[in-house]
Amino acid sequence: MASPTVGDTAPDFALAATNGTFRLAEHRGKTVALVFYPGDDTKVCTKQLCTYRDEWAEFADLDATIVGISGKNLASKESFTAKYGLTIPLLADPDRSVAALYGAKAPIIGTKRTTFVIDGEGVIRFRHDATLGLTFLSTADLKAAIVAANSTSAD
């Protein structure tokens, strides 16, 4: 399967999450941001998710669901969330099958830092692949992508 791009229907999936099972199909009608990241409790991933936590007010008024996805197991996600007081649910993709569905599976690191924003109709409206694993999408850029997807859904 080719990696999905903007305009494609987002592949459906279900994964164990820190707040129960997450099923993409159950979020139709609402914008969803999938934030794929390489690993729990690693330097850049911690900085990324703590930045989103610290700037959470930027997302509060958006009608959107934001989740983080990486290959570690659920126990790792729960520990990572508790240690840093993270505000977004983290999804466990230990076999990296969802990362593969979205073209975010990578050799060595397992999961590439890739962000998708999916509109309420289930269409991918934004995709960002970090060129280096040391950078991540800023809160402002993620918010702008969500706002744009929300306006597309309202059309």
N, C-alpha and C positions, 0 to 999 in steps of 0.2 A: 504494500500500500504506500502510495506517495504521501509525503508529509503534508498535512493540511495547511492551506494558506488563507489569506483574507478572502472572504466570499464563499468559502467552503462551509458545509454543515459540520459542526463540531462532532467528532466521534463521541458516542455515549460511553459511560463507564460508571462503575461503582467501586469505591475504595473505603477501607476502614479509616476513620478520622478521629481526631481528638474530641470531637463533639458528637460521635456516633457515625453511622455509615453515611457517606456522601454519594448521592446519585445525581449525576449531571441532569438527567431527564426531569428530576423533581424540581429543577430550578427554572424551567421554562416560564417565560413571562417576566423574567428578571435578568439583568445583566450579571454575568459571572466572569471573574478574572481568575485564571489558572496561573499560578506563579510556580514554575518548576525551578528547583534549586538543587545544587549538588549534594549537600549533606547537613544534618543537624549538628549544631554546636561546633561549627567550623567558623573560622574568622570572618570571611566575607558573607557567608549565609547569615550568621548571627547579626552582622552589621545591617544587612538588608532587612531582615525581619524585625529587628529592633527599630530601625528607621521607620518602617510602616507602623509599628506600635506607637512610637513617639509622636508621629504625625497623623495619628488615627482620626483626629478631628477633621482632617481634609476629606476623609471618606465617609464620615458619619451621615451627611445629608444626601449621599448618593444612594439610589435604590439599587444596590449591587451586593453580590456575595463575592468575597475574595478568599481564596484558599491557597495554601502552599502545598507543593507535592515534591517528595523526594523518595529515594529508595530505601531509607531506613525503616525499621519496623515500628509498629504503633507504640511500643514501650519507649523507644527512643524519642518519638514525637511528643509523648506525654511528658517525659523528663525535660526535653528542650523547652516546651511551652511553660512548664512550671518554673524552671530555672530563670527564665527571662520575662515572664509575665506576658507572653505573646498574645496578640489580639485576634489573629486570624486562625481558623482551624487548619491543622496540618494533616495531610493525607499520606498514608503509608502505601508505597508502591514498590514493595520489596523485590518483585520479579521484573520491575521496570516495564511492565506490559503497557501501562498507560503512557509512560514516557515514550515508548516505541510508537504507539498510536499517533502521538503528536509530534513525532520527529525530534524529541528532546532526549533520546537515549544516546549516550556517548561512550566510547571506549575509555577505559581507565577511570574517569570520574563518575561514570554511571549515568548521571543526569545532567544535561546542559542547562544553564541558566536561561530559561526561555519563558516569556510571558504571553498569554493569549487573553484577549477580551472577547467574550461571546455575548451577542445580543439576546434579547428575550425570545427571539424566534429560533435560537440555536445556531446562528450564523457567526462565524469568526469575523470580527470587525477589526481586529488589531493583532499583530504578532510582532514580538521583539525578541531577537536572539542576541544575547550578549556576545560580542566578538571575542572578548576575553572573560574568563571566569571571575576576574577580579572587579568587574563592574556590574552594576545592576540598574534597573529602571528606577528613576527617581519617583518619589511620591507625586510630584507635580505632573510628570509624564504619564504615570499610571492613572491618575485622576482624569487627565485630559482624554485619555483613551476610553475610560469608562463613560465620561460625559458624552463623547462622540457616539459611542455605542448606544447609550440611552436615547439620544436624539434620533438615531437611525431606527430604533425600535418603535419610537412614537410616530414615525411617518406612516 
